[in-house]
């Protein structure tokens, strides 16, 4: 969980995010992908009580996530995927754009 500190997240917040995204494949082609990511975290808290499980303040966590840039959010999701061992093939199998591929796309667009 050391890698999550660069996103200003403590260990419990990092665990909550990983728990929330377990088994989730997001669609990074969607223009609302960052909003959907944050909504997924909020729904996991509301439906499964992950804030109580991990002893995390929902409002503080959501504000931290909202403050991240799109690039930082993609890097965070890439760390979550490394935690779960998710690789590019899983995205390709479902015809989805991975967070790593989205980062490359954004870098190409800025050049």
KOLLOLUM-133529 format. One record per residue: residue number from 1; residue in three letters; x, y, z of N, C-alpha, C in turn. Coordinates in Angstrom, 2 decimals, always signed. Atoms other than C-alpha are relative to their C-alpha. Layout:
KOLLOLUM-133529
- NUM,ALA,X,Y,Z,X,Y,Z,X,Y,Z .
...
END
This chain:
KOLLOLUM-133529
- 1,UNK,+0.81,-1.20,+0.00,+0.00,+0.00,+0.00,+0.85,+1.27,+0.00 .
- 2,UNK,-0.93,-1.13,+0.00,+3.09,+2.20,+0.03,-0.20,+0.89,-1.23 .
- 3,UNK,+0.16,-0.76,+1.25,+2.44,+3.25,-3.59,-1.18,+0.95,+0.03 .
- 4,UNK,+1.19,-0.84,-0.05,-0.88,+4.81,-2.61,+0.24,+1.32,+0.73 .
- 5,UNK,-0.29,-1.22,-0.75,+0.75,+7.44,-0.39,+0.22,+1.19,-0.92 .
- 6,UNK,-0.25,-1.12,+0.93,+1.70,+9.50,-3.45,-1.31,+0.66,-0.45 .
- 7,UNK,+1.30,-0.58,+0.33,-2.05,+10.08,-3.93,-0.67,+0.60,+1.23 .
- 8,UNK,+0.49,-0.56,-1.26,-2.41,+11.43,-0.37,-1.07,-0.89,+0.65 .
- 9,UNK,+0.94,+0.96,-0.59,-4.28,+8.27,+0.68,+0.70,-0.79,+1.09 .
- 10,UNK,-0.58,+0.83,-1.04,-3.70,+6.46,+3.93,-0.31,-1.47,-0.30 .
- 11,UNK,+0.13,+1.43,+0.27,-3.60,+2.67,+4.17,-1.46,-0.47,+0.00 .
- 12,UNK,+1.41,+0.41,-0.07,-7.26,+2.28,+5.17,-0.79,+0.49,-1.22 .
- 13,UNK,+0.66,-0.52,+1.19,-8.45,+4.52,+2.33,+0.40,-0.82,-1.23 .
- 14,UNK,-0.49,+0.81,+1.11,-6.29,+2.52,-0.08,-0.69,-1.36,-0.03 .
- 15,UNK,+0.68,+1.29,-0.09,-7.80,-0.73,+1.16,-1.46,+0.11,-0.44 .
- 16,UNK,+1.39,-0.20,+0.40,-11.32,+0.65,+0.74,-0.12,+0.10,-1.52 .
- 17,UNK,+0.04,-0.16,+1.46,-10.60,+1.67,-2.86,+0.25,-1.34,-0.68 .
- 18,UNK,-0.27,+1.32,+0.59,-9.08,-1.72,-3.68,-1.19,-0.94,+0.20 .
- 19,UNK,+1.16,+0.85,-0.29,-12.00,-3.50,-2.02,-1.16,+0.38,-0.92 .
- 20,UNK,+1.10,-0.49,+0.83,-14.48,-1.35,-3.93,+0.16,-0.38,-1.46 .
- 21,UNK,-0.24,+0.27,+1.42,-12.84,-1.99,-7.31,+0.30,-1.47,-0.29 .
- 22,UNK,-0.26,+1.43,+0.20,-12.33,-5.74,-6.80,-0.95,-0.56,-1.06 .
- 23,UNK,+0.80,+0.60,+1.07,-13.51,-7.40,-10.02,-0.65,+0.98,-0.95 .
- 24,UNK,+0.62,-1.03,+0.83,-14.46,-4.10,-11.67,+0.86,+0.31,-1.22 .
- 25,UNK,-0.65,-0.48,+1.23,-13.58,-3.29,-15.28,-0.72,+1.27,-0.42 .
- 26,UNK,+0.62,-1.27,+0.38,-14.25,+0.35,-15.97,+0.15,+0.24,-1.49 .
- 27,UNK,-0.04,-0.37,+1.40,-14.88,+1.85,-19.38,+0.68,+1.37,-0.13 .
- 28,UNK,-0.75,-1.25,+0.08,-12.20,+4.47,-19.97,-0.22,+0.72,-1.33 .
- 29,UNK,+0.41,-0.72,+1.21,-13.65,+5.37,-23.37,-1.13,+0.97,+0.31 .
- 30,UNK,+1.11,-0.84,-0.44,-16.60,+6.93,-21.54,+0.56,+1.35,+0.48 .
- 31,UNK,-0.47,-1.33,-0.41,-16.17,+10.70,-21.10,-0.17,+0.24,+1.49 .
- 32,UNK,+0.29,-0.18,-1.42,-17.53,+10.39,-17.56,+0.73,-1.02,+0.88 .
- 33,UNK,-0.66,+1.09,-0.72,-15.04,+7.72,-16.45,+0.42,+0.39,+1.41 .
- 34,UNK,-0.44,-0.40,-1.35,-13.68,+9.74,-13.49,-1.21,+0.11,+0.93 .
- 35,UNK,+1.24,-0.08,-0.79,-17.20,+10.52,-12.25,-0.49,-1.40,+0.35 .
- 36,UNK,+0.44,+1.38,-0.24,-18.09,+6.83,-12.63,+0.88,-0.71,+1.03 .
- 37,UNK,-0.92,+0.57,-0.98,-15.00,+5.83,-10.66,-0.37,+0.44,+1.41 .
- 38,UNK,+0.35,-0.53,-1.32,-15.92,+8.10,-7.75,-1.37,-0.51,+0.42 .
- 39,UNK,+1.33,+0.53,-0.31,-19.56,+7.00,-7.95,+0.07,-1.46,+0.45 .
- 40,UNK,-0.18,+1.39,-0.39,-18.42,+3.39,-7.72,+0.47,-0.10,+1.45 .
- 41,UNK,-0.49,-0.01,-1.38,-16.56,+4.17,-4.50,-1.14,+0.35,+0.96 .
- 42,UNK,+1.12,-0.44,-0.85,-19.58,+6.00,-3.03,-1.04,-1.11,+0.12 .
- 43,UNK,+0.99,+1.09,-0.03,-21.95,+3.17,-3.99,+0.49,-1.17,+0.84 .
- 44,UNK,-0.55,+1.09,-0.81,-19.63,+0.59,-2.41,-0.09,+0.32,+1.49 .
- 45,UNK,+0.14,-0.43,-1.39,-19.67,+2.59,+0.80,-1.45,-0.13,+0.43 .
- 46,UNK,+1.42,+0.01,-0.37,-23.45,+2.98,+0.77,-0.61,-1.40,+0.01 .
- 47,UNK,+0.62,+1.32,+0.11,-24.32,-0.56,-0.31,+0.65,-1.06,+0.90 .
- 48,UNK,-0.72,+1.06,-0.71,-21.64,-2.58,+1.48,+0.65,+0.46,+1.30 .
- 49,UNK,-0.55,-0.50,-1.26,-20.61,-0.35,+4.38,+1.51,-0.05,+0.08 .
- 50,UNK,-1.46,+0.09,+0.00,-16.98,-0.24,+3.32,+0.66,+1.06,+0.87 .
- 51,UNK,-0.59,-1.01,-0.89,-16.41,+2.96,+5.28,+0.11,-0.53,+1.42 .
- 52,UNK,-0.05,+0.61,-1.32,-17.24,+1.06,+8.47,+1.00,-1.14,+0.07 .
- 53,UNK,-0.94,+1.12,+0.04,-15.24,-1.98,+7.43,+1.43,+0.49,+0.11 .
- 54,UNK,-1.38,-0.49,+0.05,-12.11,+0.08,+6.77,+0.23,+1.22,+0.90 .
- 55,UNK,-0.11,-1.16,-0.90,-12.83,+2.90,+9.28,+0.49,+1.25,-0.73 .
- 56,UNK,-0.36,-1.13,+0.86,-12.69,+5.60,+6.62,-1.15,+1.01,+0.00 .
- 57,UNK,+0.99,-1.05,+0.12,-14.50,+8.94,+6.52,-0.32,+0.21,-1.48 .
- 58,UNK,+0.41,-0.07,+1.41,-16.48,+8.94,+3.25,+0.24,+1.39,-0.59 .
- 59,UNK,-0.11,-1.36,+0.54,-16.53,+12.72,+2.81,+1.46,+0.37,-0.27 .
- 60,UNK,-1.42,-0.31,+0.18,-12.77,+13.08,+3.28,+0.56,-0.78,-1.19 .
- 61,UNK,-0.50,+0.81,+1.11,-12.03,+10.21,+0.90,-0.51,+0.51,-1.34 .
- 62,UNK,+0.57,-0.47,+1.27,-14.39,+11.47,-1.80,+0.64,+1.34,-0.40 .
- 63,UNK,-0.65,-1.28,+0.32,-12.88,+14.97,-1.56,+1.42,-0.21,-0.49 .
- 64,UNK,-1.35,+0.31,+0.48,-9.39,+13.50,-1.94,-0.04,-0.50,-1.44 .
- 65,UNK,+0.10,+0.56,+1.36,-10.48,+11.56,-5.03,-0.39,+1.08,-1.01 .
- 66,UNK,+0.41,-1.08,+0.90,-12.17,+14.60,-6.55,+1.15,+0.96,-0.29 .
- 67,UNK,-1.11,-0.95,+0.18,-9.00,+16.65,-6.06,+1.09,-0.53,-0.92 .
- 68,UNK,-1.00,+0.58,+0.88,-6.91,+14.25,-8.15,-0.26,+0.42,-1.45 .
- 69,UNK,+0.15,-0.26,+1.43,-6.27,+15.15,-11.77,-0.42,-1.30,-0.69 .
- 70,UNK,+0.35,+1.21,+0.74,-7.43,+12.74,-14.46,+1.20,-0.93,-0.10 .
- 71,UNK,-1.21,+0.82,+0.09,-3.87,+11.54,-14.91,+0.29,-0.70,+1.32 .
- 72,UNK,-0.24,+0.59,-1.32,-3.44,+10.98,-11.15,-1.04,-1.09,+0.30 .
- 73,UNK,+1.05,+0.99,-0.23,-6.77,+9.13,-11.02,+0.29,-1.27,-0.78 .
- 74,UNK,-0.37,+1.17,+0.80,-5.68,+6.82,-13.84,+1.19,-0.74,+0.62 .
- 75,UNK,-1.15,+0.62,-0.65,-2.37,+6.22,-12.08,-0.43,-0.75,+1.27 .
- 76,UNK,+0.54,+0.66,-1.19,-4.28,+5.39,-8.88,-0.69,-1.31,-0.38 .
- 77,UNK,+0.71,+1.20,+0.44,-6.51,+2.92,-10.72,+0.99,-1.05,-0.50 .
- 78,UNK,-1.05,+0.93,+0.44,-3.40,+1.38,-12.30,+0.64,-0.69,+1.20 .
- 79,UNK,-0.54,+0.60,-1.23,-2.03,+0.82,-8.78,-0.97,-1.03,+0.58 .
- 80,UNK,+1.01,+0.95,-0.48,-5.31,-0.84,-7.76,+0.04,-1.27,-0.84 .
- 81,UNK,-0.05,+1.17,+0.88,-5.09,-3.11,-10.77,+1.26,-0.82,+0.23 .
- 82,UNK,-1.22,+0.73,-0.34,-1.51,-4.01,-9.89,-0.21,-0.79,+1.30 .
- 83,UNK,+0.31,+0.67,-1.26,-2.74,-4.87,-6.38,-0.79,-1.29,-0.26 .
- 84,UNK,+0.85,+1.16,+0.30,-5.34,-7.27,-7.86,+0.59,-0.89,-1.09 .
- 85,UNK,-0.61,+0.82,+1.05,-3.05,-8.56,-10.62,-0.75,+0.04,-1.31 .
- 86,UNK,+0.74,-0.17,+1.26,-5.26,-7.27,-13.43,+0.97,+0.45,-1.08 .
- 87,UNK,-0.89,-0.40,+1.08,-3.50,-7.01,-16.78,-0.79,+0.45,-1.23 .
- 88,UNK,+0.59,-0.55,+1.22,-4.15,-5.56,-20.22,-0.90,-1.00,-0.72 .
- 89,UNK,+0.78,+1.02,+0.73,-5.48,-8.85,-21.59,-1.45,-0.04,+0.45 .
- 90,UNK,+1.38,+0.01,-0.51,-8.54,-8.64,-19.37,-0.82,+1.08,-0.67 .
- 91,UNK,+0.71,-1.08,+0.68,-9.50,-5.30,-20.91,-0.20,-0.35,-1.48 .
- 92,UNK,+0.09,+0.37,+1.41,-8.76,-6.54,-24.42,-1.07,-1.06,-0.23 .
- 93,UNK,+0.98,+1.08,+0.13,-10.91,-9.62,-23.86,-1.43,+0.55,-0.05 .
- 94,UNK,+1.33,-0.59,-0.03,-13.92,-7.38,-23.19,-0.11,+1.24,-0.91 .
- 95,UNK,+0.03,-1.13,+0.93,-13.02,-4.76,-25.82,-0.02,+1.36,+0.69 .
- 96,UNK,-0.01,-1.25,-0.76,-12.38,-2.07,-23.22,+1.40,+0.62,+0.00 .
- 97,UNK,-1.25,-0.75,-0.09,-9.69,+0.59,-22.93,+0.48,-0.04,+1.46 .
- 98,UNK,-0.55,+0.09,-1.36,-7.43,+0.02,-19.90,+0.45,+1.38,+0.48 .
- 99,UNK,-0.51,-1.29,-0.48,-6.25,+2.83,-17.62,+1.39,+0.31,-0.53 .
- 100,UNK,-1.33,-0.24,+0.59,-2.70,+2.36,-18.92,-0.12,+0.51,-1.43 .
- 101,UNK,+0.22,-0.43,+1.38,-3.95,+2.70,-22.49,-0.57,+1.41,-0.04 .
- 102,UNK,+0.57,-1.35,-0.08,-5.95,+5.81,-21.50,+1.09,+1.02,+0.30 .
- 103,UNK,-1.12,-0.91,-0.30,-2.80,+7.37,-20.02,+0.80,+0.25,-1.28 .
- 104,UNK,-0.74,-0.15,+1.26,-0.96,+6.72,-23.31,-0.77,+0.87,-0.98 .
- 105,UNK,+0.86,-0.79,+0.88,-3.89,+8.17,-25.24,+0.07,+1.48,+0.38 .
- 106,UNK,-0.06,-1.38,-0.47,-3.85,+11.32,-23.10,+1.37,+0.62,-0.30 .
- 107,UNK,-1.35,-0.51,+0.29,-0.07,+11.67,-23.52,+0.16,+0.30,-1.48 .
- 108,UNK,-0.06,-0.23,+1.45,-0.39,+11.33,-27.31,-0.80,+1.22,-0.40 .
- 109,UNK,+0.84,-1.16,+0.31,-3.18,+13.92,-27.38,+0.66,+1.31,+0.40 .
- 110,UNK,-0.64,-1.23,-0.46,-1.03,+16.41,-25.48,+1.23,+0.36,-0.82 .
- 111,UNK,-1.20,-0.27,+0.82,+1.87,+16.12,-27.95,-0.35,+0.58,-1.32 .
END
